[in-house]
Amino acid sequence: MIVEEESVSLDIKQKIENIGHNVIDTTNTGKNAIKIAKKYKPDMILIGINLKGNMNGVETAKKIEYLDIPIIYLDNDETGKNIENAIMTYPFGFISKPYDSTELEHVINFGIKKCAEDLNKIKKVENDVKRKNKELLIEKICVAAMIGISSTLIITSFLYFNFTWMQWLLFIPSCVMIFLALANLLKQEKVTPYEVPPFVTMMVPAHNEEHTIEDCVRSLANVNYYYKGKKNFELIVINDGSEDRTGEVLSRLKEEFDNLKVITRVPPRSGKGKSYVLNDGLRIAKGEVIAVFDADARVDDDYLSIIMPYLNDENVKGVQSRVKIYNKDENFLTAMQNIEFGLFGNIVRAKDILGKAGFLGGNGQIVKKEAITALGGWDGFAITEDLNLSIRMMVKGFEIRYCGETCVYQEAVPTWKQLFRQRARWAIGNFEALFIDTPNILKSKLPLLRTFGIIEHISFYILNLFIFIGFIVLGIDVFSYYYQNHFIIEMNAPLIIGLISAIGFFPGVIISLNRDNFSIPSILTNVIGYWIYSFHLIPLFFITCYQMLTRKERTWAKTLHLGNDGKLKVKGEMTEFKIGDNIDATISYDSK
């Protein structure tokens, strides 16, 4: 449809029809244009900015905005007063006088193509939302079944004073834990440095990170990774709608570091979750390799030089570095988290040794850009984007390695409330993967050992529930034998089965502490401390199940980072973001 004065409309109509398009109608007033648009819903409207009557082209466009018809303005406004208002209606283009056939063809074809792309994108998102809502229902059913079966087994066993079944159940995961602990003692495959090291894009999502972002940027921007005397990396920080001083700090740092770029995501598109933030950064990333860090990350200056050779293999698409806690001495909780991350690193190291089947973490993950692109980027609906990406990479046949020679330092949460909030999100991500991804994992052509390794990894929280319930049962029996000279609760599995089921938790922790050069007395005290700390996995399981059963949509809970201001008292310890309603972020790109 064309909306312009009659002589101009007829001329444009003839030119448009000559290039192969049909014009359903023409008019010269906004009032008539609205009626025609409602009746015929044309694929595109060409409308003059100045029209006859009491309604101009911009006002007309606003009236029919709800019809989602692409608008192209015919720039007949010689004063230019309404151009700014026209831009605010998000048109598909402008055509200036004289209305040349070539320009008309170019702008119209571009508008049609762009409209088709947008419609396809909207359709894809709608399909994704439907699929994810279906998955949400599946998760609720699976969680209800899981908590029902596990609670029934535990309660019934206490009523009948017999937990023999649990000894058999825990035998296999205990064997796996012992096997991984022993495999961890072997040496990893040697790496070969690149002849020409790849250019790296380091990305840091940031939301309200005023306490840590400066130390993070200074640490990452100063890494010693050069090629032919030039910095071989760039640093992109994506400021995701921060309401504190994060933007101010980044603006100041941008003047200091010429390789720092800042993307600012603004409402209403900001605050949708880490995956969307990373995908926005990916759009402008120049690197062949993408390195993802949290806003509290700190690294040694040789970090990239040490870790990059692990990617120098055609089949290896990702590598995870070790994670250490820089505030581990703050209290018992932070010290135990440091041990926990060390243990996770050793498990991933063992899986690397056994077949380069490691897992990526949220901080210090290094991935080839081609692999992320091949998988369609990070999944915006995933609660734990790192686990989701790891599984999709391995199902695709990609290999993931582990580098323990260098590490990324991060801040541990110092309170139990923060810990449960953070770990509930991690557990939800594991259960999502367990219930939704397991069919795809089983249908993939992965080797049996790798398939088992993935499923064992994402079953962590349910297995640990039974492991620590088992410790409680064992404690009750030890107590009853000491005071009454007999066991209250029966566990009648063969001795070797019961023994392995009972000790499977400890070898990995001992080896992890020994690798960090703890003294023998310190190893003993920390093993006991970590064992006690790990009992939080029992209430965490039920908290996670409750959240998954009661949630109506996926939310992403951001961990609060306090940095050197760790003693501050804060009201909001975490921010929750809705997941899944972000089609295309509004981005303000700012680089020096």
N, C-alpha and C positions, 0 to 999 in steps of 0.2 A: 504494500500500500504506500502511496505517495501523498504527503500532506504539504502542499505548497500552492502558491497562486496558479491559476489555471494554465497560463501559457508555459510556465516553467515545468509544471507537472507533466504536460503533454510531451514536452521535449525530453524530459528524463525518462518518461514511460517508453518512448520510442527507442531510446538508447539501451534501456534495460532489456526490452524485448529482443533487440538485435543481438544481445549477448546470451540469449537463451533462457531468460526468466519470464514468468508471467506476473502481470500487475493486476490484482483483483479489483482495485478501485483507486480513484483519486479524489481528493477534496481539498478545500482551502481554509477550513476552520477546525479548531480543536474540538468543538462540540460534535461535529459530524464524524471526526476521526475516532472519537471514543465509541460512537454507535457502531461504526463499521468494524472497529477492532473487536468489540464484544461479539458481533454477529459472525464474522468470518475467521477471526483469530489468524491473521496472516503470519507467515514465517518470519517476516521482517517489515519494519516500518521506516521509511525515509521521511523525515519531518523537518520543516524549516523552523528555525529558532523563533523568528517573528512571523506571526500569522494574523489573518483578519479576525475580527471579533474581539471579545474581552478575555481570551485565553491564548497565551503564547505557546510555543512548542514545548518548552521545558515544563510548564504547568500541565500540559496535555500528557506528556510522558509520565509525570508523577501520578496522574489519575488512572493510567492503565498499567502501572507498574506491576500490579498483582497478577496480570495476565502472562507475565514472563515472556513478552515478545521483544526480541532484540531491536534496539533503537539505533539508527544512524542519523545524525543531525546534518541537515543541509545548512551550511553556515551562511545565512543571509543577514546576519546581524552586523551591520557595518560599524556600529559603535563599540561592539565587543563587550557590552555591559552584561549580557546574559550568558557569556561563555563559561564563566566560573560556575554559575548555577547549573548549566547544562552538564558540566563535568561531574557534578555531585550526583547526577542520576545514573552514573556508570554506563554510558552509551558504549556501543561496539565500535564507534568511529565517528569522524567528522569528514564532510566533503565540502570544500570551499568552491566558490564561484571562480571561474566558469566551470560548470559541471561536465568535466571531460569524460568521454566514454571509457577510456583506459582506467582512470581513477575510480569511476563508478564500478567497473568490473572488479578491480582489485579489492576495494573496500567491501563490496557486497559478498564476494567469494570468501574473503577473510572472515566476515561476520557470520556467514553460514557455517563455515568450518568451526569457528570458535564456539558458536551456539551448539553445534552437534557434539563437540568435545565436552562442553559444560553439561549437556543433557546426559551424555554417557557417564560422566563423572558422578552426577547426581544419582543416576540409576544404579551405578556400582555401589555408591554409599548406601542407598536404600536397601540394596540386596545384602550388603555387608551387615547392616543393622538388623535385618530380618534373620540372617544367619546367626549373628551373635546373640540375638534374643532367644533363638532356638537353643543355642549352646548354653545360655544362662539357665534355661529350664532343665536341660540335661544335667548341668552341674548341680542344680538343687535336688534333683531326683537321686543323683549319685551320692551327694553329701548326706542326704536323709538316709539312704540305704547304708552308707558307710558308718555313720554315727549310730544307727539302729543296731547293726550287726555287731560292731565293736562293743557298744555299751551292753548289749545282751550277753555277749560272751564273757565280758569282765564281771558283770553282776551275777550271772549264773555260776561262774567259777567260784566267786566268793561265797555264794550261798551253799554250794556243794563242797567247798574247801578242796578244790582240785584244779590245778593249773597245768596239768601235764601237756595239754594241747599247745600251750604257749611255748613250752620248751621246744617242741617240734617246729612251731611257726617261726621262732627266732633263730633256729639253727642255720637256715640258709642265709639270711642277712648277716648273721654273725660270722659265718664262713667268708662271706664277701668282704666284710670289714677287715678281717684278718688277712685275707688274700691281698687286698689293696694295700694294706700296711706293709706287707712283705715285698710286694711288687715295687713299692716306693723306694726300697733300698737299692734297686737296680739303677744303672746309669741311663740317662736319656740319650736319644740319638743326637749326634753332633750336628751342629749347624754350620752353614757356609755363608760367609758375608757376601753381600751383593757387590758386583763389580761397579754398577751404577746404582746407588741407593735410591729407592723410590721417594718421590715427594710425598710428604705426610700432611694431612689436615687434622689438627687436633680440635675437637669440638667439646664445648662445655655448656650444658644447659644451666640456666641460672634463674631462680625465682626467689626474690627476697633474700639475697645472699650477701648483704652488706658487711657481715662480720668475717667472711672467709674469701670473698672473690678476689681481693687484691693480692693476698698471699698466693692464691691459686694461679692467677694470671702471671705474676712475677716468676713463679717457679717454672711454669710451662713455657713462657716466652723466652726464657733464658737457657733452654736446653742446648747442649752442644751437638748439633746435628747439621753439618754443613756438607756441601758438595761444590768443589771448585771454588772454595772461598766464600760461597754464598749460603745463606740460611736455606735449608732444604725442607722447610715446613712453614705452615701458616697456622694461626690460632683464631678460631671463630668462637665467640661467646654469644649464645642466644639468650637474650634477656627476655624472659617469658612473663611479661606483664608485671614486673616487680613494682611494689608500692613503697619500698623503702629507698635507701640511698644507692642501691645497686647500679642504676643507670648513671648516676653522678660519678661514682667511682670508675666505671668503665669508660666514661667520656674522658676523664683525666688520664687514665692509663693508655687510651688510644693515641693520645698526643705523645706518649713516651715510647710506645712500641709500634714500629712501622709494619710489623707483620700481624698485628691484631686487627681483626674485623669484628664488628658488633652488629648482630641482628636484633631488632626490638620488635617483639610480637605484642600487639595491643588488643584490648577487649574489642569485640566480643570473642575473638578467636583465640586469645591467649588462655592459659590455664586449662588446657585439655589433656595434659599428660606428657611425659618425657618423650614418647615415641614421635609425636607430632613435632616437637621441638627439634629433635634430631633430624627428621626428614626435611625440615626447612633449612637446616644447616647443610644438609647433603646437596641441596639444589645449587648452592654456590661454591661447594667445596672443589678445589682444584687438585687435591691430592689423589694419588693412586691408592693410597692407604688412609683409612679413617681411624683415628684414635679417639676414644670417648672417655671423658673424665667427668666426675662430679665436681661441684663447685668448691668442695673442701679439699681437693686433691693437691698433693705436693709430690714432686719427683726429684731424683738426683739429676744432675746435668748430663749424665751419659745414658739416661734412660732409653731414648730412642736408638742410640748407637748399639746398645746391648740387645734390645728386643727385636729389632727389625730383621736380623738374619734368620730368625725362626720362621719368617714368612717366605724365605727364599726356596720355595718348593712349589711346583705347579699345583699340587693337590691340596696344599695347606692354604686355607683362606682366612684363618683367624688365629690369634694367639692371646692368651690372658696372662697378665703379669701377676706376681704375688701382691697381696694387699697386706699392709701393716697399719697398725693403729698408732697415731702420734700422740694421743692423750691416754695411752694405756695405763699410765701411773696415777690417773685421777682417782679411781676407786676400784673396788672389786669387780664391778660390772664391766668397766672398760678393759680391765686386765683379762677378763675371761673372753671378751670379744676378740682380743688380739690372738689368744690361743685358738679361738674358733676359726678365724680367718686363716691362720697358719695350718690348721687341720684341713680346711677346705682346699687350700693350695696343694697340700700333699696328696689329697684324694685325686685332684685334677692332674697332678704330676704323674701319679700311678696310671691313670687312664691314658695319658699321653704316651707313657712307656709301653702300654699294652696295645696301642693302636691309634695314637693321635686322635683320641676321642674325648678331648677335654671339654670344658664348659666355659662360656664367657661370663664375666661378672659385670655389674653396672659401672664399675670404676676400673680403668686400666684395660679396657678391651680394645684390641687392635684388629681391624678387619679390612681385607681388600675391598675397595669400593665396588669392583666388578661383581663381587659376591652379594653385597647388599642390594645393588641394582637388580641383579638377576632374581632376587627374592621379592622385589617390589618394595624395598625399604623396610623400616621397622613397622611392626603391626601396631596401629594406633589403638586397637582395642585390648592389647595385652597389658595386664597389670605388671608383670615382670618382663620387660622388653628384652632383657639380656638372655633369659632362659628361653623365651620364645624364639629369638634369633638363633640361638645355639641349636635347638631342636630342628628348626627348618633347614639350617645349614647341613646338619648331619644327615637328615632325611634326603637331602639333595645329593649327598655323597661327598660333601666337603669335609676336610680334616681340620681339627682345631688343636693347637699345641698350647703348652704351658711353659712360661719362662719364670723360673725362680731366682735367676741371677740378679734381677733388678726388681724393684717394687714401687708401687704407688702407695703413698701414705694418706690415710683419711682419718676423719674424726669419728670416734665411737659415740653412740648415744649414752649419756651418763645416768639415766634414770630408768626404772623398771617400766614406768608408763610409756615412755618413748620407745623402749625396746619392744614392748608388746604391740604397739601400733606399727612399728617398722616390720617386725617379724610376722605379724598377721598378714600384711601385704605380701611378703615373700611366700608365706604358706599358701595364700589364696592363689598366687601365681603357679605354685607347684601343683596344686589340686586342679587348676584349670588345665594345665598341661597333661596331667594324669588322666582326666576324664575326657578331654576333647582330642588330644593329640595321639593318644595310645593307638587308636585304630590306624592312623596314618603311619605310625612307627612300625606297627606289625605288618602292614601291607607293603612297606618299602622293601627294597632289595638289599638292605644292610646285612652284614654278617651277623650271625646269631649272637656272638659275644657283644657286639656293639649295640644291638637291639636290647639285649638284657641290661647292658650298662645304662642305657638311657632310661629305661623303665625303673630300674633300681634307684636311679638318681632322683626321679620325680616322685618316687614313693617314700621319700625321706621322712616326711612328717607323720604318716600313718605308721610306719615301721618303728619310729622312735617312741610313739605313744606306747606300743606294746613292750618295747625294750625297757622303758622306765617304770611301767606298771610291773613288769617282771622284777625289777630291782626292789620295788616296794614289797612284793610278795616274798622275795628272798629275805628281805630284812625282817618281815614278820616271822618267818620260819626260824631265822637265826635267834631272834629275841625269845621265841617260844621254846626253842631247844635249850637255850641258856637257863631259862627260869623253870621250865616244866619237863625238860629232858625228852621232849618229843616234838615233832613237827606238826603244827596245826593244819597247814595247807599241804596237800599231797602234790608232789611233782615226781611222777614215776617213770619218766623217760630214762633210757640208759645213761649211765654216768657221763660218758663222753659227750653225749648230746647236751645234757644239762650244763656241763662244764664249759663247752664252747659257747653255748647260748649266753652264759653268764659273763664270760670274759671278753667277748668279741668287741665290746666298746673300747677297751683300754689300749691295745697295741698301737693303734693309729695315733692316739694322743701322746703316748710315751715317745714314739719315734719322732713325732712333730716337735715335741719339746727338746728332745735330744739334738735334733738338727739345728735348733736355735741355740745350742751350747748352754742349756740350763744345767746347773749342778744337780747331782743325784738327789740331795734333800729338796731342792727347789722343784725338781720333776715330781717327786712324791706329793708335795703339798699342792702343786698346781693341778696334778691329775685329780686329786680329791676335790679341789676347788671347782674344777671344770665339771666333774661328775655331779656335784651338788647344783651348780649353775644350770646344768642341762635338764634338771627336773622341771624347769619352766616349760619344757616342750609338752608336758601333760595338759596344763591349763590352756596353753597356746592352741593346742589341737581343738579343744572345745570352743574357744573364743572364735577361732577361724571358721569352724563349722556354723556357729551362730550367725556370724557376719555374712557368710555365703547364703544361708537360708533366708535371711531377712532383707538382703540388699535387693533393690529394684533395678539397679544399673551398676555398671562397673565404675569404680572411682579409684583414682591414683593418689595415694597419700605421700606427700613430700616430707622427707626427713628434715628437721630443723638443724641447721649448722650454726654454732655459736662462735667457733674459732677461739680467739684469745679472750672473748667476752663470755666464756663458758659459765661464769658465775652469775650472769644476768638472770633475773626472774622474768619469765615470759608467760603470757596467758595462753597463747596459741602455740602448742608444741609442734603441730603438723598442719599442713593445709591439704584438704582433699579436693581433687579435681574430678569433674565428670569426664568419663572416657567415651568417645565414639560419636560425638556430634560435631566434629570438626571436619568440614569439607575442604576448605582451603584457607590457610591462615592469612590474615592481613599482616603484611610484613613491611617494616621500615628498615631498609638496609643502609648501614652507615659504615663507611670505611675511610681511612685516612687517604 
